[in-house]
């Protein structure tokens, strides 16, 4: 009898554990997926944690290049919020009827030159040292995001064209799939540096590994970053979207170098 009771008790415990696992898995599945540009890796992760603490609701974050996400959305990817690094991608999706409205500007991004500790390259925002080292044959590898689909790569290319060194730098270019990967390349120790997002350079984890300098805004098109609710956005996704404009989220965005122009 005692043995049977023990077995029954064990089965109850196992069943309860299984139910807990199922419940957690269900919650994870129910959490909306936010497709966020990779320059938001640190800022939006903090915001999602604050959102969960304040509301009790969780979201899942997917980080990558804006252009790749736009293609995935067109292919039916189950994202509920799209946080793009370039608002033109949001405008195109809206024109094709794939969004709920035109979205909202959530920040203006900046690009920086960043170099790892020990690099001979100076973190000079005017890129004078980069140009001088390039002429002297002292640049072996230099990282940027892929300018074919990553807005931060597009802006890096524009800045390098403005400086007049884009073509000569091509053989030394190491291209990341997105700006987060470009930052990894730039700080790997195998490159003299790279052009990455200011928001990533400000993250303690990356800031500890190198130094950076802002590149003049006039050297490239502005990085007007816009978010939008997608067609299947549910209540939690809408709550997170609204939370992005709350003081708690804005304070985090400000800390990572994002600003909102007056009137937007």
C-alpha positions as CSV (number, residue, x, y, z in Angstrom):
1,X,0.0,0.0,0.0
2,X,2.8,2.4,1.0
3,X,4.5,1.6,-2.3
4,X,1.4,2.3,-4.3
5,X,0.9,5.6,-2.4
6,X,4.5,6.6,-3.1
7,X,4.1,5.8,-6.8
8,X,0.9,7.8,-7.0
9,X,2.7,10.7,-5.2
10,X,5.6,10.5,-7.6
11,X,3.2,10.5,-10.6
12,X,1.4,13.6,-9.2
13,X,4.8,15.4,-8.9
14,X,5.8,14.4,-12.4
15,X,2.4,15.4,-13.8
16,X,2.7,18.8,-12.1
17,X,6.2,19.3,-13.4
18,X,5.0,18.4,-16.9
19,X,2.1,20.8,-16.6
20,X,4.5,23.6,-15.5
21,X,6.7,22.9,-18.5
22,X,3.7,22.9,-20.9
23,X,2.5,26.2,-19.3
24,X,5.9,27.9,-19.7
25,X,6.3,26.7,-23.2
26,X,2.8,27.9,-24.0
27,X,3.6,31.3,-22.6
28,X,6.8,31.4,-24.7
29,X,4.8,30.6,-27.8
30,X,2.2,33.2,-27.0
31,X,4.8,36.0,-26.5
32,X,4.8,38.2,-29.6
33,X,8.0,38.3,-31.7
34,X,9.5,41.8,-32.2
35,X,11.7,42.1,-35.2
36,X,14.3,44.7,-34.2
37,X,17.2,46.2,-36.1
38,X,20.5,44.8,-34.7
39,X,21.6,48.3,-33.5
40,X,18.9,47.8,-30.8
41,X,20.4,44.7,-29.4
42,X,21.2,46.2,-26.0
43,X,18.7,49.0,-25.7
44,X,15.6,47.0,-26.6
45,X,16.7,44.0,-24.5
46,X,16.7,46.4,-21.5
47,X,13.3,47.8,-22.5
48,X,11.8,44.4,-22.9
49,X,13.0,43.5,-19.4
50,X,11.5,46.7,-18.0
51,X,8.2,46.0,-19.9
52,X,8.0,42.6,-18.4
53,X,8.7,43.9,-14.9
54,X,6.1,46.7,-15.3
55,X,3.4,44.8,-17.0
56,X,4.0,41.1,-16.4
57,X,4.0,40.4,-20.2
58,X,6.9,39.0,-22.1
59,X,8.0,39.6,-25.7
60,X,10.5,37.7,-27.8
61,X,13.2,39.6,-29.6
62,X,14.7,38.8,-32.9
63,X,17.6,41.0,-34.0
64,X,19.0,41.3,-37.5
65,X,19.3,43.6,-40.5
66,X,16.3,45.7,-41.5
67,X,16.4,44.7,-45.1
68,X,16.4,41.0,-44.3
69,X,13.5,41.4,-41.9
70,X,11.5,43.3,-44.5
71,X,11.9,40.4,-46.9
72,X,10.9,37.9,-44.2
73,X,7.8,40.0,-43.4
74,X,6.8,39.9,-47.1
75,X,7.3,36.1,-47.0
76,X,4.9,35.8,-44.1
77,X,7.2,35.7,-41.1
78,X,5.1,35.8,-37.8
79,X,6.5,39.1,-36.5
80,X,4.1,41.4,-34.7
81,X,6.2,44.6,-34.4
82,X,8.9,45.7,-36.8
83,X,11.5,48.1,-35.5
84,X,13.5,49.3,-38.6
85,X,16.8,51.1,-38.7
86,X,15.6,53.0,-41.8
87,X,12.0,54.3,-42.1
88,X,11.9,53.7,-45.8
89,X,11.5,50.0,-45.3
90,X,8.4,50.7,-43.1
91,X,7.0,53.0,-45.7
92,X,7.4,50.3,-48.4
93,X,5.6,47.7,-46.2
94,X,2.8,50.1,-45.4
95,X,2.3,50.9,-49.1
96,X,1.9,47.2,-49.7
97,X,-0.7,46.8,-47.0
98,X,1.4,44.8,-44.6
99,X,1.2,47.1,-41.6
100,X,-1.2,48.7,-39.2
101,X,-0.7,52.4,-40.1
102,X,2.5,54.2,-40.9
103,X,4.2,53.6,-37.6
104,X,6.1,56.0,-35.4
105,X,9.6,57.4,-35.3
106,X,11.4,56.0,-32.3
107,X,14.9,57.5,-32.7
108,X,17.6,58.9,-34.8
109,X,20.7,56.7,-35.1
110,X,24.3,57.7,-35.5
111,X,27.4,56.0,-36.8
112,X,30.8,55.9,-35.2
113,X,34.3,54.7,-36.1
114,X,35.3,52.2,-33.4
115,X,38.7,50.6,-32.9
116,X,39.8,47.9,-30.5
117,X,42.3,48.6,-27.8
118,X,45.8,48.2,-29.1
119,X,44.9,49.1,-32.7
120,X,47.2,51.5,-34.4
121,X,44.2,53.3,-35.9
122,X,43.0,56.4,-34.1
123,X,39.2,56.7,-33.5
124,X,39.0,59.9,-35.4
125,X,35.5,61.0,-36.5
126,X,36.8,62.9,-39.5
127,X,38.4,59.6,-40.7
128,X,41.7,61.4,-41.3
129,X,43.8,58.8,-39.6
130,X,41.9,56.0,-41.5
131,X,42.7,57.8,-44.8
132,X,46.4,58.3,-43.8
133,X,46.8,54.7,-42.7
134,X,45.1,53.4,-45.9
135,X,47.5,55.5,-48.0
136,X,50.4,54.1,-46.1
137,X,49.2,50.5,-46.6
138,X,48.7,49.9,-42.9
139,X,45.0,48.9,-43.0
140,X,44.6,45.2,-43.3
141,X,40.9,44.8,-42.3
142,X,38.1,47.2,-41.7
143,X,34.5,46.2,-40.8
144,X,31.1,47.6,-41.8
145,X,27.6,46.1,-42.1
146,X,26.5,44.9,-45.5
147,X,25.4,48.0,-47.4
148,X,23.1,45.9,-49.6
149,X,20.5,45.4,-46.9
150,X,21.7,46.9,-43.6
151,X,21.0,50.6,-43.1
152,X,24.0,51.1,-40.9
153,X,26.1,49.6,-43.7
154,X,24.5,52.0,-46.2
155,X,25.3,55.0,-44.0
156,X,28.9,53.7,-43.5
157,X,29.3,53.5,-47.3
158,X,28.0,57.0,-47.7
159,X,30.4,58.4,-45.1
160,X,33.4,56.6,-46.7
161,X,32.3,57.9,-50.1
162,X,32.1,61.4,-48.7
163,X,35.6,61.0,-47.3
164,X,36.8,59.8,-50.7
165,X,38.2,56.4,-49.5
166,X,35.3,54.0,-50.3
167,X,36.9,52.5,-53.4
168,X,40.4,52.2,-52.0
169,X,39.1,50.5,-48.8
170,X,37.2,47.8,-50.7
171,X,40.0,45.2,-50.7
172,X,40.3,45.5,-46.9
173,X,36.6,45.5,-46.2
174,X,35.1,42.8,-43.8
175,X,31.3,42.9,-44.2
176,X,29.0,41.8,-41.4
177,X,25.5,40.5,-42.1
178,X,24.2,43.2,-39.8
179,X,25.8,46.0,-37.8
180,X,26.0,43.9,-34.6
181,X,28.2,41.4,-36.5
182,X,30.2,44.2,-38.0
183,X,30.9,45.4,-34.4
184,X,32.1,41.9,-33.5
185,X,34.5,42.0,-36.5
186,X,35.7,45.5,-35.7
187,X,36.6,44.5,-32.2
188,X,37.8,41.0,-32.8
189,X,41.5,42.0,-32.8
190,X,41.8,40.8,-36.4
191,X,40.7,44.2,-37.8
192,X,42.0,47.7,-37.3
193,X,38.5,48.9,-36.6
194,X,35.2,49.6,-38.3
195,X,32.1,51.8,-38.6
196,X,29.3,50.7,-36.4
197,X,26.2,52.0,-34.6
198,X,26.6,54.5,-31.8
199,X,24.1,52.6,-29.7
200,X,26.3,49.5,-29.8
201,X,29.5,51.5,-29.1
202,X,27.8,52.8,-25.9
203,X,27.0,49.4,-24.6
204,X,29.2,48.6,-21.6
205,X,30.2,45.2,-23.1
206,X,31.5,46.8,-26.3
207,X,32.7,50.1,-24.8
208,X,35.1,48.1,-22.6
209,X,36.8,46.6,-25.7
210,X,37.6,49.7,-27.7
211,X,37.2,53.5,-28.3
212,X,34.9,55.3,-30.7
213,X,34.2,58.7,-32.2
214,X,31.1,60.1,-33.9
215,X,31.1,60.6,-37.7
216,X,29.5,63.9,-38.8
217,X,25.8,63.5,-39.5
218,X,26.2,65.6,-42.7
219,X,28.3,62.9,-44.2
220,X,25.4,60.5,-44.7
221,X,21.6,60.3,-45.0
222,X,19.9,60.4,-41.6
223,X,19.1,57.1,-39.8
224,X,15.5,57.8,-39.1
225,X,14.4,54.7,-37.3
226,X,10.7,53.8,-37.3
227,X,8.6,51.1,-35.7
228,X,5.3,49.8,-36.9
229,X,2.7,47.3,-35.9
230,X,2.3,44.5,-38.4
231,X,-1.0,43.0,-39.5
232,X,-1.3,40.2,-37.0
233,X,-0.2,42.3,-33.9
234,X,-2.1,41.3,-30.8
235,X,-2.7,43.1,-27.5
236,X,0.7,42.4,-25.9
237,X,2.5,43.6,-29.0
238,X,0.4,46.7,-29.0
239,X,1.2,47.3,-25.4
240,X,4.9,46.9,-26.0
241,X,4.6,49.3,-29.0
242,X,3.0,51.9,-26.7
243,X,5.5,51.2,-24.0
244,X,8.3,52.3,-26.3
245,X,7.0,55.9,-26.0
246,X,6.8,55.7,-22.2
247,X,9.4,57.6,-20.0
248,X,11.0,54.4,-18.8
249,X,11.7,53.2,-22.4
250,X,12.7,56.7,-23.6
251,X,15.3,57.0,-20.8
252,X,16.9,53.8,-22.0
253,X,16.9,54.9,-25.6
254,X,18.5,58.2,-24.6
255,X,21.2,56.4,-22.7
256,X,22.1,54.5,-25.9
257,X,22.4,57.6,-27.9
258,X,19.0,57.8,-29.7
259,X,17.3,61.1,-29.9
260,X,13.9,62.2,-31.2
261,X,13.8,65.5,-33.2
262,X,11.4,68.1,-32.1
263,X,8.0,67.8,-33.7
264,X,8.3,64.0,-34.3
